[in-house]
Amino acid sequence: MKPKIILAAMILSGSTQLMAAPAPVSEAASSQSSIEKRLASLENMMQQRNFLQVELQQQLNLLQDEVSQIRGVTEEQSYKLEKVLQRQRELYQEIENRVSQAYTQPAAPVAEQAQPNDAQTYSSDLSENEAYERAVALIMKDKRYDQAIPEFQTFLTTYPNSVYASNAHYWLGQLLTIKNDGVKAVEHFKVVVNEYPNSNKRPDAMLKLGTLLQDQGSAAQAQKILSDLINQYPSTTAAKLATDRLGN
């Protein structure tokens, strides 16, 4: 009997072991499934991150394109503005040169000079621009420099608040300077300097004013005006000329 009992015990023991063996396989499968889920989650996160990076790069490229376009427009506008300012400077320089030449040349015979009755009379209904252009035309086209003085005076009386008022005062000062009427010229240049701080003719007016005051013996006032010119408009041609004048 004992051998049979021992054999039965062994069979039962083996059966128990066979039934318990599948447990580790199930745990391994569960662990593998968890790892796969984590990997899938990580892959999903990486895909989202890559997508965001691509989207951000696209937005960055669009912003760079817009900045480039804005920079191009700005450079184009700056170029056009510089051309306009250059043309304006050339125009003023040409006016000054013509006026200077007219008064440095010998006087023409009376028969060849323009008679006072030849000066045009401007009606009060002319627009501000037309009135100013006609006054300037007396210098540029007609070369009637003497007639230009009363025309600018009439312009200032008719349009005292004109945007061209500072220019008109400047040209009156310039014309009167050439006619050796320095006292009246100083009055007009002072108007430009004191009443029109934003005028593009202010640096030149300061130089002319300082020069006239110096010639008239007002050295202290002249030095102050020229020093202010150098400090306020250091990069202008007028400031360089003022520096040379003070140095001398």
C-alpha positions as CSV (number, residue, x, y, z in Angstrom):
1,M,0.0,0.0,0.0
2,K,2.7,2.4,0.8
3,P,4.1,2.5,-2.7
4,K,0.7,3.3,-4.1
5,I,0.2,6.1,-1.6
6,I,3.5,7.6,-2.4
7,L,2.7,7.4,-6.1
8,A,-0.7,9.1,-5.6
9,A,1.0,11.8,-3.5
10,M,3.5,12.5,-6.3
11,I,0.8,12.7,-8.9
12,L,-1.2,15.1,-6.8
13,S,1.9,17.2,-6.1
14,G,2.7,17.4,-9.9
15,S,-0.9,18.3,-10.7
16,T,-0.7,21.2,-8.2
17,Q,2.5,22.4,-9.8
18,L,1.0,22.2,-13.3
19,M,-2.0,24.2,-12.2
20,A,0.1,26.9,-10.6
21,A,2.6,27.4,-13.5
22,P,0.4,29.7,-15.7
23,A,0.4,32.5,-13.1
24,P,3.8,34.0,-14.0
25,V,2.8,34.1,-17.8
26,S,-0.3,36.2,-16.9
27,E,1.7,38.7,-14.9
28,A,4.3,39.1,-17.6
29,A,1.5,39.7,-20.2
30,S,0.0,42.4,-17.9
31,S,3.4,44.1,-17.4
32,Q,4.0,44.0,-21.1
33,S,0.6,45.6,-21.8
34,S,1.4,48.4,-19.3
35,I,4.7,49.1,-21.0
36,E,3.1,49.2,-24.4
37,K,0.5,51.7,-23.1
38,R,3.3,53.9,-21.7
39,L,5.2,53.7,-25.0
40,A,2.1,54.6,-26.9
41,S,1.5,57.6,-24.6
42,L,5.1,58.7,-25.0
43,E,4.8,58.4,-28.8
44,N,1.6,60.4,-28.7
45,M,3.3,63.1,-26.6
46,M,6.3,63.2,-29.0
47,Q,4.0,63.5,-32.0
48,Q,2.1,66.4,-30.4
49,R,5.4,68.1,-29.5
50,N,6.7,67.7,-33.0
51,F,3.4,69.1,-34.4
52,L,3.7,72.1,-32.1
53,Q,7.3,72.7,-33.1
54,V,6.3,72.6,-36.8
55,E,3.4,75.0,-36.2
56,L,5.6,77.4,-34.2
57,Q,8.3,77.3,-36.9
58,Q,5.6,78.1,-39.5
59,Q,4.4,81.1,-37.5
60,L,8.0,82.3,-37.0
61,N,8.6,82.1,-40.7
62,L,5.4,84.1,-41.3
63,L,6.5,86.7,-38.8
64,Q,9.9,86.9,-40.4
65,D,8.3,87.4,-43.8
66,E,6.1,90.2,-42.5
67,V,9.1,91.9,-40.8
68,S,11.0,91.7,-44.1
69,Q,8.1,93.2,-46.0
70,I,7.7,96.0,-43.4
71,R,11.4,96.7,-43.5
72,G,11.3,96.9,-47.3
73,V,8.4,99.3,-47.2
74,T,10.2,101.4,-44.6
75,E,13.4,101.6,-46.6
76,E,11.4,102.5,-49.8
77,Q,9.6,105.3,-47.9
78,S,12.9,106.5,-46.4
79,Y,14.5,106.6,-49.8
80,K,11.6,108.6,-51.3
81,L,11.6,111.0,-48.4
82,E,15.3,111.6,-48.8
83,K,14.8,112.3,-52.5
84,V,12.1,114.9,-51.7
85,L,14.3,116.5,-49.1
86,Q,17.3,116.5,-51.4
87,R,15.3,118.1,-54.2
88,Q,14.1,120.7,-51.7
89,R,17.6,121.5,-50.6
90,E,18.7,121.8,-54.3
91,L,15.8,124.1,-55.0
92,Y,16.7,126.4,-52.1
93,Q,20.3,126.4,-53.0
94,E,19.5,127.3,-56.6
95,I,17.3,130.2,-55.4
96,E,20.1,131.5,-53.2
97,N,22.7,131.2,-56.0
98,R,20.5,133.0,-58.4
99,V,19.7,135.8,-56.0
100,S,23.3,136.2,-55.1
101,Q,24.4,136.3,-58.7
102,A,21.7,138.9,-59.5
103,Y,23.0,141.4,-56.9
104,T,26.7,140.8,-57.5
105,Q,26.5,141.5,-61.3
106,P,26.7,145.0,-62.6
107,A,23.4,146.9,-62.8
108,A,21.6,146.6,-66.1
109,P,20.6,149.7,-68.1
110,V,17.4,151.2,-67.0
111,A,15.6,150.4,-70.2
112,E,16.3,146.7,-69.7
113,Q,15.2,146.6,-66.1
114,A,11.7,145.5,-65.3
115,Q,9.5,148.5,-64.6
116,P,7.4,148.7,-61.4
117,N,4.2,148.5,-63.5
118,D,5.3,145.2,-64.9
119,A,4.9,143.5,-61.5
120,Q,1.9,141.2,-61.3
121,T,-0.9,142.0,-58.9
122,Y,-2.2,139.0,-57.1
123,S,-5.9,138.9,-56.2
124,S,-7.1,137.9,-52.7
125,D,-8.8,134.8,-54.0
126,L,-5.6,132.9,-54.9
127,S,-5.0,129.8,-52.9
128,E,-2.2,129.7,-50.4
129,N,-0.1,127.4,-52.5
130,E,-0.5,129.5,-55.7
131,A,0.3,132.7,-53.9
132,Y,3.5,131.3,-52.5
133,E,4.5,129.6,-55.7
134,R,4.0,132.9,-57.6
135,A,6.2,134.8,-55.1
136,V,8.9,132.2,-55.5
137,A,8.5,132.3,-59.3
138,L,9.6,136.0,-59.2
139,I,13.0,134.7,-58.1
140,M,13.2,131.4,-60.0
141,K,11.6,132.2,-63.4
142,D,11.1,135.9,-63.8
143,K,14.3,136.9,-61.9
144,R,12.5,140.0,-60.6
145,Y,14.3,140.0,-57.3
146,D,13.2,143.5,-56.2
147,Q,9.6,142.7,-56.9
148,A,9.9,139.5,-54.9
149,I,10.3,141.5,-51.7
150,P,6.8,143.1,-51.7
151,E,5.2,140.0,-53.0
152,F,6.5,138.0,-50.0
153,Q,5.4,140.8,-47.7
154,T,1.9,140.7,-49.3
155,F,1.8,136.9,-48.9
156,L,2.6,137.2,-45.2
157,T,-0.1,139.8,-44.8
158,T,-2.7,137.7,-46.6
159,Y,-1.6,134.4,-45.1
160,P,-0.1,135.1,-41.7
161,N,-0.6,131.6,-40.5
162,S,0.5,129.9,-43.7
163,V,2.6,126.7,-43.5
164,Y,5.0,128.6,-45.8
165,A,5.3,131.7,-43.5
166,S,8.7,130.7,-42.1
167,N,10.0,130.2,-45.6
168,A,8.6,133.6,-46.7
169,H,10.3,135.3,-43.7
170,Y,13.6,133.5,-44.5
171,W,13.6,134.6,-48.2
172,L,12.7,138.2,-47.2
173,G,15.7,138.1,-44.8
174,Q,17.9,136.7,-47.6
175,L,16.8,139.3,-50.2
176,L,17.1,142.2,-47.7
177,T,20.6,141.0,-46.8
178,I,21.7,141.0,-50.4
179,K,20.3,144.6,-50.7
180,N,22.5,145.6,-47.7
181,D,19.4,146.2,-45.5
182,G,20.8,144.2,-42.6
183,V,18.5,145.7,-39.9
184,K,15.3,144.6,-41.6
185,A,16.9,141.3,-42.6
186,V,17.7,140.6,-38.9
187,E,14.0,141.1,-38.0
188,H,12.9,138.4,-40.5
189,F,15.5,136.0,-39.5
190,K,14.6,136.5,-35.8
191,V,11.0,135.6,-36.6
192,V,12.1,132.3,-38.2
193,V,14.4,131.5,-35.2
194,N,12.0,132.5,-32.4
195,E,8.6,131.7,-33.7
196,Y,9.1,128.6,-35.9
197,P,11.1,126.1,-33.9
198,N,10.1,123.2,-36.3
199,S,10.9,125.0,-39.5
200,N,13.4,123.4,-41.8
201,K,14.8,126.8,-42.5
202,R,15.6,127.5,-38.9
203,P,19.3,126.3,-39.0
204,D,20.0,128.5,-42.0
205,A,18.2,131.4,-40.4
206,M,20.3,131.0,-37.3
207,L,23.5,131.1,-39.3
208,K,22.4,134.2,-41.2
209,L,21.2,135.9,-38.1
210,G,24.5,135.2,-36.2
211,T,26.5,136.4,-39.2
212,L,24.5,139.7,-39.4
213,L,24.7,140.3,-35.7
214,Q,28.5,139.7,-35.8
215,D,28.8,142.2,-38.7
216,Q,26.7,144.7,-36.9
217,G,29.0,144.5,-33.8
218,S,26.8,142.5,-31.6
219,A,29.4,139.8,-30.9
220,A,27.9,138.4,-27.7
221,Q,24.5,137.8,-29.3
222,A,26.1,136.4,-32.5
223,Q,28.1,134.0,-30.4
224,K,25.1,132.8,-28.5
225,I,23.0,132.3,-31.7
226,L,25.8,130.4,-33.5
227,S,26.5,128.3,-30.4
228,D,22.8,127.4,-30.1
229,L,22.9,126.4,-33.8
230,I,25.8,124.1,-33.3
231,N,24.2,122.4,-30.2
232,Q,20.7,122.1,-31.7
233,Y,21.6,121.1,-35.2
234,P,25.1,119.5,-35.0
235,S,24.9,117.5,-38.2
236,T,23.8,120.3,-40.5
237,T,25.9,122.3,-43.0
238,A,24.8,125.5,-41.2
239,A,26.3,124.2,-37.9
240,K,29.6,123.4,-39.7
241,L,29.8,126.9,-41.1
242,A,28.9,128.3,-37.7
243,T,31.8,126.4,-36.2
244,D,34.2,127.8,-38.7
245,R,32.9,131.3,-38.1
246,L,33.3,131.0,-34.3
247,G,36.7,129.6,-34.8
248,N,37.8,132.5,-36.8
